[in-house]
Amino acid sequence: MWGFLLCHLVALAEPGLNPKKTYEYKYEGMVNIGRGMPNLAESGVRLMCKVKIIGVSAQTFLLRVSNLNFEEFNGIPGKNTFDASPKLTKRIAAGLRKPFMFEYAKGRVGDIRTSAEISDTIVNIVRGILGFFQVTVKTTQRVYELEEFGIHGLCQSTYANVEDANSQELSVTQIVDINNCKKKAAIYRGMALAVDNKLSKERGDSVISTVRYVYTVKPTVDGGLIKKAHALERQHFSPFNVKGGNSKLQLVLLSVTDTVVTPAVGPMISRGNLVYKFVKVLAQIPILMKKLDDPVPKIADMIKRLAQANIYQTDSATSEDVVVLFQLLRVTSLENHEVLWKQLSGNDEHRRWLLDTIVEVADARVLKFLKNRFKAGDVSANEAGQTLLIAFNHLAAETDLMEMEFLSMPFSKSHPMLWNTVVLSYGSLVYRYCTYEYGTSCPVAVVQPLLDLVIDGLKRNSELDMVLALKAIGNAGHPSSIKTIRRFLPGVSAAPVTLPPRVLSAAVQSLRHLAVRDPHSVQDITVSLFVQRHLPTEIRMLACMILFETKPPLALVSTVTAFLLEEADMHVASFSYSLIGSIAKSSTPDNHFLSTACNVAVKILAPKFGRVSYHYSKAMHLDWFNDDFLIGTATEIFMLKNAASYIPTEIVTKGKFHFIGKILQLVELGFRADGIKELFRQNIQVFNGHLSYSDFKAIFKVLQDWQTLPEDKPLLSAYTQIFGQEFFFADLNKDLIRSYNIMSLSIHFGPSAGKESPVWKMIENLQKGMSWHWTKPFLMFETRYIQATSLGLPLEISKYYNTVTTITVNAKAAISPPLTNRLGQLLTSDVSLVTDGFAGFSKDQFVFHGINTDIFQCGAELKSKTVVAMPWEFSMKMNVKKNTFEIDLPPCKKETKLFSVKFDVYAVSRNIEEPSLAKMTPMMPDSIEANEDIEPPKQRSLTSGQKVQSLSKVCAEANIYGAAFCIESEATRSHYIDEYPLYYFLGYTNFSNKSVDKIHIEMNASPTKYPVSVRHLLDTLRRLSKVLGHGCTVMICTHALTFAPSCTSPQAWNVNPEPLFTIKALAMSGNTKPEGYEAAAYYTPAAQTDNAQLIVSQVGEEANWKLCTDANVDKVRQEQLKMHLRWGAECQSYEMSMKTATTHLPGSKPTLKAKIHWKTVSGYMTEVGKSIEKYIPGMAFLLGFYQKHDTNSKHEVSASVVAATAGSIAMKIKLPDVGNTLSY
């Protein structure tokens, strides 16, 4: 939360202006942006000047400004002072020196006129000056309310008058509620896809603004004379639900003189009334200030530089420059875009950067540029789809609707995926356009192309066209489209409807946005669908899902509940009941009243549907919400089935984010499997539903019969929505299967495949050496809120989130002997592969709160940078016939940062005349002395702002391999604002502990010789057997590892068992012996039991650490499994055993028993066990267990589970030392 301080000091003569007089005032305006806490940096500006107002006629006056001074502040209040800015003063003075004409009568400022060349920023400053003349004084009323225009718009003002009996002066107090304005001078961009939530807004908001004026008026013969005035403006901002901050204004009368000569003025044009005007404010990005003259060479140079910097891996040092590139592109013309295209399109890297960034022009220019590309056909379908998708979704809503042309261009239909993107993106654009410009009264013309498209698909009976158009109509959410949607819904349409379930599903889901915009109409439609029992099951469930998105009242929920009590379709009943039950537990504000209604419904429905099996359709809604910060999340999962198949008809998952009065739908994924269900319904024969080998074999056989599907029946459909807008929709149909030969992959990848196989071409390219690189700059979101201030400057709250993602892959293969005629030769050849690459991203996030104009900026700015880097480099060798596999990892010679997050808050000051001298002072500077005597604000009792800094570093080292993984964190905070830590978190990997030539990893499924470490272990066991004698030989075989069928014969020790596989991970360094670890796995079947062993051994000069694991299954009693684990020096230091068994004797209940026993364990494991021990009683209570004291084994944990009934179990757990037995 940042406080906002605004001060005006004006010398004013009287409330009424005499046309024969000249008024001279001293004007001072000041803005401070900061927390208002001691020892915290702030930024601000101060403007001082003299203002003359000269009467021209009875209602027309001339305003002239002189002696202007402009100063900037950036530092700590009480320690730093305002600094003069001569260059910016000269620039502003040049504009304010021009004359301004305005109309004024009865305390109201009318039309303002000035020269055409005066910028809007200068005119708005003049509006701030004239705003002090607009006041309503009523001597006949003590308290009165008015709705009146001011610089903030048409807002509600409350007045209160108090008369001083001694001085006979009138004190007039005016309160302006800036949040309660019908025509507020504010704009909001970037959040059109977020749904407003009034219930959440009632609990708090992120922006609170009020202004209080206090006038002292002395009565005279001619009227009231304002002797002095002051004001307090409060403007609070926080990304969470936090309040605070203040601002001040003052007004003092100086002098009035007679007008001698009225100065002559040149031609003027009207610039509007007193209300603040926003013109081209969105062009100036608030987090930077650059001179934007001659942008084309700057853009070309920057694209080349960024492409080169990110050619192999993400360069986090230059990722912020992408935002500068966006700013430059926004001031270019269409002709400039064409010049840049000719210069950069010849290079693949430069071409991709231009297409990825030009979309952020975000107005009609980028649409015209793309239209030229479509007409010329000089972009691929993939490039066109990606660019158009982002351009449409980032487009400003004020643009002309020339984007309709994309729906009729032949190039748009040249590829199915491109056509889907064009149609769906147009629907998204209509939604945003209507949200910004018209609301519910959006003209039908904007959505008419989509309505025509769906009607045309209905006439031609084209299922794909109907589904696509309905999805686009759902994106648009236009109220006028509801009549067209009705035509596709049975029982709702005036004519009979016989359409495929897939079309019906798309029609129902197209109501999702209308559920918010026109809930009553959607409720009428969805209830009509829900009660029609002859409709397909999934359509009724979808209708129920959409119905509850309208937030139905208690009466409608009660109607649905009564209908469900008589429902015979268990899938509909199960889905509806689970959805109602989930919403009943909701804690988000949007479900406040609905959850209460659902609670009542659950109590009515629970006796009948409370124990419905999970085999039926289900809906799940999970959420949480924090009332202090007013943020939360929600997740929904819907699984729609019917009685005809095991396979779900549709699966949908959704995620939502709640934040201070808005709901943003994050990601939604959906899948339909109509074609797969049809295949299984017709062809599957041997399928018992247990997912056994025979089941998978039957499934594969059914999938091979895909050609029996109808031509228009997709095997599988999938879609993706982001922020409530569907942008991806695809069908896996017969045409796609044929084009990519998906069902004949075995032919191309099989051993008999020859040179005609595409795999052969891939291998040839890999042997020549291949390189692939992909970079994607992307402005993930840009949200901006701008409102007027009394000073006539725009206060802006903006959030930017930019990312640069890079993936690079280099690889080269060698095959010996080389392939001659078939791929099967790979199975007998030595194959080696050398590869290196990079995958990672750099994400920059900015939050700005302050004044943002085209000539200067001041405010508080949060900067955050997140970097993820995953480089790799290794070589690999393998031989399938010999079952060998080796990997060599070369050493990293320098520190590699895998993950880092850093963010801090700054007080910033920038101006266009001196952009290189911009100031960014950390809000909590490093050089603050703890004992500095800076008086804190009077409104809060605070102690000294002593800085507290914590540092931590944790490293996990692997000395053998010369590597370490370290995490460092540093937090800097002040104790009185510890709820706002300014910190950074840094993690990196360091490969500098030990000099290592390479790390060698080898896998061998059939080694030619016995592993040294295993032989060493057998020798150890042999020596033990000789020392301990025959009586202990049986014990050693039982508890150490059974390598021979019998332990009684001394000759058994000379048998070398054959391991199933071995794995080695060794550090190779010069002439020294390798160090590292190796593992060997064995399997020794016997008549009564099957044994499996795993031995992990440390390799080195004097290494003797080993891990020995022995597991066996009783073949006679297959329900028994035993495992023995030992580790430490020669597997002798620590020991643990585990045993599980199941029993189901006649007349008894099925039982599962498990036991863990240990003799000695490491100190670390003991400490972990003790730390867990204290939580056991509480967790047991929460889970419904009860406990009793008992005498249990000291080094043993045992548990038993008994199937008490068909729907319940009885569980008993015995714990050591604690002496407690837990039962459930």
QUIDADA-V550837 format. One line per field, one symbol per residue. burial: # if it has 9 or more other C-alpha atoms within 8 Angstrom, else .. A space follows every 10 residues. Layout:
burial=???
//
This chain:
burial=########## ######..## ########## ########## ########## ######..## ######.### #######..# ##..#..##. .##.###### #####.#### #####..#.. ########## #.##...... .#......## ########## #..#...### ########.. #..###.##. .#.#..#.## #..###.### #########. ...####### ########.# ###.###### ######..#. .......... #..###.... ...#.#..#. ....##.### .###.##.## #####..### .#.####### ##.#.###.# #..##....# #.######## ########## #.##...... #.###.#### #####.#... ..##.##.#. #####..### ########## ########.# .#....#.## #.###.##.. .##.###### #########. ##..###### ###...#... ..######## #########. .##.###### .#....#### #######.## .##...##.. #.##..#... ########## ####.###.. ##.######. ##..##..#. .....##### #####...## ########## ##..#..### ########## ########## ########## #..#...... ...###.##. .##..#..#. ..######## ####.####. ####..#... ....#..### ..###.#..# #...###.## ..#.#####. ########## ########## ########## ###.#...#. .#####.### ########## ########## ###..##### #########. ..######## ..######## #...###### ########## ##.##..##. #####..#.. .....##... ...####... ........## ########## #####..... ########## ####.##### #######..# ...##.##.# ##..#..#.# .######..# ##.#..#... .##.....## #########. ...####### ####....## ########## ...####### #####...## ########## ########## ##......## ########.. #....#.... .........# #...##.... .##.###### ####....## ######..## ###.
//
